[in-house]
């Protein structure tokens, strides 16, 4: 058995959203108004019937006035040295792939490496992401398309991309086979863990195969 065959960690984002909403005394309709999302969509997320996209999580975090990491409130002990065996990685499954932490969630510094396995059609969602720090990605297998401020980059195995994460960006598996990619996020603001937001496959509207630039609004 390889580490990929082992049981993955499960994080209930819907349950966390419900707790954050109720702790602030907000009804579904109130949060819907504040976030610009429909009450029905929020209900589906809270009941675990659908998974929010990265862009949806950003909108909810802004409406709730919490860091986006609040949806993944796992607080492991922070250490200056982190050694993780392959079979002990934090693994979070989502609709069309798996996010694997590579120690950043336990590290005292502001660097977060992670590994994504993306099935055909997986994407970060129809809207771009923006966060602090820098973003580095190298494609290990398959094809990974990145859009950064409207410019598209097609990464084949061995290709890499480095940019300031304040630039609007999104990604998708652009091929017909599984894509594997290694990401390293660094220099982000204290309290922000942007790696946790990159793995959610959109359920509230897939990006078009061409990642239509007309949908690129924050």
C-alpha positions in Angstrom: 0.0 0.0 0.0 1.3 3.5 -0.9 0.5 6.7 1.0 -2.0 7.6 -1.7 -4.0 4.5 -0.8 -4.3 5.5 2.9 -7.4 7.1 4.3 -7.4 10.9 3.8 -8.2 13.5 6.4 -11.7 14.9 6.3 -12.5 18.5 7.0 -16.1 19.6 7.3 -16.2 23.1 5.8 -20.0 23.3 6.0 -20.1 22.5 9.7 -17.4 25.2 10.3 -19.3 27.7 8.2 -22.5 27.1 10.2 -20.6 27.6 13.5 -19.0 30.8 12.3 -22.3 32.2 11.1 -24.2 31.4 14.2 -21.4 32.7 16.5 -21.9 36.0 14.8 -25.7 35.9 15.1 -26.3 35.8 11.4 -29.2 34.1 9.6 -28.6 32.4 6.3 -30.4 35.4 4.6 -28.2 37.9 6.4 -25.0 36.1 5.4 -26.4 35.8 1.8 -26.9 39.5 1.6 -23.4 40.3 3.1 -21.6 37.8 0.8 -23.6 38.2 -2.4 -24.4 34.5 -2.4 -27.8 32.9 -2.4 -29.3 31.6 0.8 -29.9 28.3 -1.0 -26.3 28.0 -2.0 -25.2 28.7 1.6 -27.6 26.1 2.9 -26.3 23.5 0.5 -22.7 24.2 1.7 -23.7 24.0 5.4 -25.5 20.7 4.8 -22.5 19.2 3.0 -24.4 18.9 -0.3 -21.9 20.9 -2.2 -18.3 22.2 -1.8 -17.5 25.9 -2.0 -15.0 27.1 -4.5 -12.0 29.1 -3.6 -13.6 32.4 -4.6 -16.7 31.5 -2.6 -14.6 31.0 0.5 -13.0 34.3 0.1 -16.4 36.0 -0.2 -17.6 34.2 2.9 -14.5 35.1 4.9 -14.9 38.7 4.0 -18.6 38.8 4.9 -17.9 37.0 8.2 -14.8 39.2 8.8 -12.5 36.3 9.5 -9.4 35.0 7.9 -10.1 32.3 5.3 -8.1 29.8 7.4 -11.1 30.0 9.9 -12.8 27.4 7.7 -10.0 24.9 8.2 -9.4 25.5 11.9 -6.9 22.9 12.6 -4.2 24.1 15.0 -1.3 21.7 15.1 1.7 22.6 17.2 4.0 25.0 15.3 7.7 23.9 15.1 10.9 25.3 13.6 11.7 21.9 12.1 9.1 19.8 10.5 9.8 16.2 9.3 6.8 14.3 7.8 6.9 10.7 6.5 5.1 10.3 3.2 2.3 8.3 4.7 1.7 10.8 7.5 0.9 13.9 5.3 -2.3 15.8 5.9 -4.5 14.8 3.0 -7.8 16.5 2.2 -9.9 15.1 -0.6 -12.2 17.2 -2.7 -14.5 16.6 -5.7 -11.8 16.1 -8.3 -8.6 15.8 -6.5 -6.5 15.7 -3.3 -4.6 18.4 -1.4 -1.6 17.2 0.6 0.2 19.3 3.1 4.0 19.2 3.1 4.6 20.6 6.6 3.6 24.3 6.1 0.6 23.8 8.4 3.0 22.9 11.2 5.9 25.3 10.5 6.6 28.4 12.4 7.7 30.4 9.3 5.7 31.9 6.5 6.2 29.3 3.9 3.7 26.7 2.8 4.4 23.9 0.4 1.7 21.5 -0.7 1.0 19.0 -3.4 -2.1 18.8 -5.6 -3.5 15.9 -7.5 -6.1 17.1 -10.0 -8.4 15.0 -12.1 -9.6 16.2 -15.5 -11.8 19.3 -15.1 -10.5 20.3 -11.7 -10.0 24.0 -11.3 -9.7 26.7 -8.6 -13.1 28.1 -9.7 -14.5 30.7 -12.1 -13.1 33.7 -10.2 -9.5 34.6 -9.6 -7.7 34.4 -6.2 -5.7 37.2 -4.6 -3.6 36.8 -1.4 -0.4 38.1 0.0 3.1 36.8 -0.5 4.6 34.9 -3.5 3.5 31.8 -5.3 5.7 29.2 -7.0 4.4 26.1 -8.8 6.0 23.3 -10.8 4.1 20.9 -12.9 5.2 17.3 -12.3 2.7 15.4 -14.4 -0.1 16.3 -16.9 -1.0 19.8 -17.9 -1.6 22.7 -15.6 -3.0 26.0 -17.0 -2.5 29.2 -14.9 -4.1 32.5 -15.6 -2.3 35.5 -13.9 -3.8 38.9 -14.6 -5.3 37.7 -17.8 -2.1 36.1 -19.1 -2.3 32.3 -19.6 0.6 30.0 -19.0 0.4 26.3 -19.9 2.7 24.2 -17.6 3.9 20.9 -18.9 6.0 18.5 -16.7 9.1 20.3 -15.5 7.7 23.8 -16.2 7.5 26.2 -13.4 5.8 29.6 -12.6 6.7 32.2 -10.0 4.7 35.4 -9.3 3.5 37.9 -6.7 0.3 36.4 -5.3 -1.4 39.9 -5.1 -1.9 39.4 -8.9 -5.3 37.9 -9.7 -4.8 34.2 -10.5 -6.5 30.9 -11.0 -5.7 27.5 -12.4 -7.1 24.3 -13.9 -6.2 20.9 -15.2 -5.9 21.6 -18.9 -5.3 18.0 -20.0 -7.2 14.8 -20.3 -5.1 13.0 -17.7 -4.4 13.5 -14.0 -2.2 16.5 -13.1 0.3 16.5 -10.2 1.8 19.8 -9.2 4.0 21.1 -6.3 3.1 24.5 -4.9 5.2 26.7 -2.6 3.5 29.8 -1.1 5.8 32.2 0.9 6.0 35.6 2.4 2.3 35.8 3.2 0.8 37.9 6.0 0.7 36.6 9.5 -2.3 34.5 10.2 -2.9 33.7 6.6 -2.5 30.2 5.2 -3.3 30.5 1.5 -2.4 26.9 0.7 -5.7 25.7 2.3 -7.8 27.7 -0.2 -6.2 26.4 -3.4 -7.6 22.9 -3.3 -11.4 23.4 -3.3 -12.9 22.4 -6.7 -15.7 24.8 -7.6 -19.2 23.5 -7.2 -21.0 26.8 -7.8 -20.1 27.1 -11.5 -17.1 25.5 -13.3 -14.6 27.6 -15.1 -15.1 27.3 -18.9 -12.5 25.1 -20.7 -10.9 28.3 -21.9 -11.1 30.1 -18.6 -13.1 32.9 -20.2 -11.6 36.2 -19.3 -15.0 37.8 -19.1 -15.6 35.9 -15.9 -12.4 37.2 -14.3 -13.9 39.4 -11.6 -12.8 39.3 -8.0 
